[in-house]
Amino acid sequence: MTRVQQARQRLKGHRLKAIAVEFIAVAAGMLVPIASLTVLRLSGLGAERMIHASELINKWYYALITVGLFALDWLLISPLLLGRLAFYMDIAAGDEVKVRVIFKFYVIRYSHALRWRLSIQIRRLLYWSVCLLPAAFASGVAKAVRASGSMTPASDVIIMFCTLFGTLFFLAGLLFSETLMLRKLPAAYLVINNRDKKYPKRIIRTSSKIMKGHIIDTFQLITGFGGWLAACIFLIPYFYVMPLFFTTRTIAVRKFICKSMNEESDRHKIAITQDTIILPNQRQRI
């Protein structure tokens, strides 16, 4: 039985609950963009107006509004995102499934949800900053050639190739950075399963260790949903595809975590056996 078939089986009887969870997640995700548009409109900036980086000095309140909205998104949405994963964790484990579980991180371990999302986003930004450097370089060269005012055929060829390779580097950089982020997938589930009051130590390192040898498998799993995820732009398929996608992915990651725990337990037992020396009970003869 494939993981998708397992996910369909686990979702039986829970489809309406999963749709309700996704509806709540979508509605909550729209709150911050709507608040952003409202604040920009009230401030007189307008969402349709492009603000350049050089203008931020004089229009400091635009930067303040942007930072404030990012902070609002982080504070309000992070517990809900972790709660949604906890919901699918219950489905994958075959436990009792309740919609209200998506709100539990507002009540308990709220700071854990914030810290988890912040650490993931910081690493994503770091990966983007490195992986998108070739695209930025190609774009910079094309811009410099245009700014020089040179109208020679050579400059046109340079601009064409820089544009082409810049686009390819951009797409390849995004793909590579998101592939690296697959190593952080188990982190959320480690936070969910954590019952201590303290945030789990070395959670990112542990997550990467769990995913060792499973990156290609997980990449194939996610790209296998590519067509279905693309259909989500029509909105209605979203409420069928996303529950199946999250359940399938959770089943896979849960299996990786269990396998890693079993291997760690086996290594611990072997270490104990090797460190134990059994001395024979012999009497000295006088």
C-alpha positions in Angstrom: 0.0 0.0 0.0 1.4 3.4 -1.0 1.6 6.4 1.3 -1.2 8.1 -0.7 -3.4 5.0 -0.3 -2.6 5.0 3.5 -3.5 8.7 3.7 -6.8 8.1 2.0 -7.6 5.3 4.3 -6.7 7.4 7.4 -8.8 10.3 6.1 -11.9 8.2 5.9 -14.5 9.7 8.3 -12.3 12.8 8.9 -12.8 14.6 5.6 -15.2 17.2 6.9 -12.9 17.9 9.9 -9.9 18.3 7.5 -11.9 20.7 5.3 -12.9 22.7 8.4 -9.2 22.9 9.5 -8.1 24.1 6.0 -10.9 26.6 5.9 -9.8 28.0 9.3 -6.1 28.1 8.1 -7.0 29.9 4.9 -9.2 32.4 6.7 -6.5 33.1 9.3 -3.9 33.5 6.6 -6.0 36.1 4.8 -6.3 38.3 8.0 -2.8 39.7 7.8 -2.9 40.6 4.0 -6.3 42.3 4.6 -4.9 44.1 7.6 -1.9 45.1 5.5 -4.0 46.5 2.7 -6.2 48.4 5.2 -3.3 50.0 7.0 -1.6 51.0 3.8 -4.8 52.5 2.5 -5.4 54.4 5.7 -1.8 55.6 5.8 -2.2 57.1 2.3 0.5 54.9 0.7 -1.8 52.5 -1.1 -1.0 48.9 -2.0 -0.7 49.8 -5.7 2.3 52.2 -5.1 5.8 50.8 -5.3 8.0 52.0 -2.5 11.7 51.9 -3.4 14.4 51.2 -0.8 15.7 54.8 -1.1 12.4 56.2 0.0 12.3 54.2 3.3 14.5 56.9 5.0 11.9 59.6 4.5 8.9 57.2 4.7 10.1 55.4 7.8 6.5 54.7 8.8 6.1 52.4 5.8 9.0 50.2 7.1 7.5 50.4 10.6 4.1 49.2 9.2 5.7 46.4 7.3 7.7 45.2 10.3 4.6 45.4 12.4 2.6 43.3 10.0 5.3 40.7 9.8 5.4 40.6 13.6 1.6 40.3 13.7 1.7 37.4 11.3 4.3 35.7 13.3 2.5 36.1 16.6 -1.0 35.2 15.4 -0.4 32.5 12.7 2.5 30.5 14.0 0.5 28.6 16.7 -2.2 27.8 14.1 0.2 26.4 11.6 1.7 24.1 14.2 -1.7 23.1 15.4 -2.7 22.2 11.8 0.3 19.9 11.6 -0.7 18.4 15.0 -4.2 17.7 13.6 -2.7 15.7 10.7 -0.3 14.0 13.1 -3.3 12.6 15.0 -4.8 11.4 11.7 -1.6 9.8 10.6 -1.2 8.1 14.0 -4.8 6.9 14.0 -5.6 8.8 17.2 -8.7 10.6 18.1 -9.2 13.5 15.8 -10.6 16.9 16.9 -10.7 20.2 15.0 -10.0 22.2 18.1 -6.5 20.7 18.3 -5.3 23.4 15.9 -5.8 26.0 18.6 -4.0 24.2 21.4 -0.7 26.0 20.9 -2.3 29.3 21.7 -2.9 27.8 25.2 0.1 25.6 25.8 3.7 26.0 24.5 2.8 29.1 22.6 6.5 30.2 22.7 7.5 26.9 21.2 5.4 27.6 18.1 6.9 31.0 17.8 10.4 29.8 18.2 9.9 26.9 15.7 8.5 29.1 12.9 11.1 31.8 13.5 14.0 29.3 13.3 12.6 27.8 10.1 12.1 31.2 8.4 15.6 32.4 9.4 17.1 29.3 7.8 15.0 29.7 4.7 16.2 33.3 4.3 19.8 32.2 4.7 19.4 29.5 2.1 17.7 32.0 -0.3 20.5 34.6 0.2 23.1 32.0 -0.8 21.3 30.0 -3.5 20.0 33.1 -5.3 23.4 34.9 -5.5 24.1 33.7 -9.1 20.7 35.0 -10.2 21.4 38.3 -8.4 24.8 38.5 -10.1 23.3 37.9 -13.6 20.6 40.5 -13.0 23.2 43.0 -11.8 25.4 42.5 -14.9 22.3 43.0 -17.2 21.4 46.2 -15.3 24.9 47.5 -15.5 25.1 47.0 -19.3 21.7 48.7 -19.7 22.8 51.6 -17.5 26.0 52.0 -19.6 23.9 53.0 -22.6 25.9 50.7 -25.0 23.7 49.8 -28.0 26.2 47.4 -29.6 25.2 43.9 -30.6 27.6 42.5 -28.0 25.8 44.3 -25.2 22.4 43.0 -26.5 23.8 39.5 -26.4 25.1 40.0 -22.9 21.7 41.3 -21.7 19.9 38.4 -23.4 22.1 35.7 -21.9 22.1 37.4 -18.5 18.3 37.5 -18.5 18.1 33.9 -19.6 20.6 32.5 -17.2 19.3 34.8 -14.4 15.9 33.3 -14.8 17.3 29.8 -14.8 19.6 30.5 -11.8 16.6 32.0 -9.9 14.4 28.9 -10.5 17.3 26.5 -9.7 18.2 28.5 -6.6 14.6 28.3 -5.3 14.4 24.6 -6.0 17.8 23.9 -4.3 17.0 26.0 -1.3 13.6 24.4 -0.8 15.2 21.0 -1.2 17.6 21.9 1.6 14.6 22.9 3.7 13.3 19.4 3.5 15.9 18.5 6.1 13.9 20.6 8.6 10.5 18.9 8.0 10.6 16.7 11.2 11.3 19.8 13.4 7.6 20.7 13.6 6.6 17.2 14.6 9.4 17.0 17.2 7.9 20.2 18.8 4.4 18.7 18.7 5.5 15.5 20.4 7.6 17.3 23.0 5.9 17.3 26.4 8.5 19.2 28.3 8.0 22.9 29.2 11.4 23.7 27.7 11.9 24.0 23.9 13.6 20.8 22.5 17.4 21.2 22.4 19.3 20.9 19.0 15.9 20.3 17.3 17.2 21.5 13.8 20.3 19.2 14.1 18.1 16.3 15.1 15.7 17.0 12.3 18.5 17.0 9.7 19.8 13.7 11.2 16.4 12.1 10.9 16.1 13.1 7.2 19.5 11.8 6.3 19.0 9.4 3.4 15.3 10.4 2.9 15.7 13.7 1.0 15.2 12.1 -2.4 12.2 10.1 -1.2 10.6 13.1 0.3 11.4 15.2 -2.8 9.7 12.7 -5.0 6.7 12.5 -2.7 6.2 16.3 -2.9 6.8 16.7 -6.6 4.4 13.8 -7.1 1.7 16.2 -5.8 2.8 18.9 -8.3 -0.2 18.7 -10.6 -2.6 18.5 -7.7 -1.0 21.4 -5.9 -1.2 23.5 -9.2 -4.9 22.7 -9.3 -5.3 24.5 -6.0 -5.3 27.9 -7.7 -8.9 27.2 -8.5 -9.6 27.1 -4.7 -12.2 24.3 -4.7 -9.6 21.5 -5.3 -7.6 23.0 -2.4 -9.9 21.5 0.2 -9.5 18.0 -1.3 -5.8 18.2 -2.2 -4.3 19.8 1.0 -5.7 17.3 3.5 -4.4 14.4 1.4 -1.0 16.1 0.9 -0.5 16.9 4.6 -1.6 13.5 5.7 0.7 11.7 3.2 3.6 13.9 4.1 3.0 13.4 7.9 2.8 9.6 7.4 6.2 9.7 5.7 7.9 12.0 8.2 6.4 10.0 11.1 7.9 6.8 9.7 11.3 8.6 9.4 11.1 9.7 13.0 10.2 6.2 14.2 13.0 4.6 12.2 15.5 7.1 13.6 14.4 6.4 17.1 14.6 2.6 16.6 18.1 3.0 15.2 19.2 5.2 18.1 17.8 2.7 20.5 19.6 -0.2 18.8 22.9 1.8 18.9 22.4 2.5 22.6 21.8 -1.2 23.4 25.0 -2.1 21.4 27.0 0.5 23.3 25.8 -0.8 26.6 26.7 -4.4 25.6 30.2 -3.4 24.5 30.8 -1.3 27.6 29.8 -4.2 29.9 32.6 -6.6 30.8 31.6 -9.9 32.5 34.4 -11.1 34.8 34.4 -14.8 35.6 34.1 -15.7 39.2 37.2 -17.6 40.0 38.8 -18.4 43.3 42.5 -17.9 43.7 44.3 -21.0 44.6 46.9 -20.7 47.4 
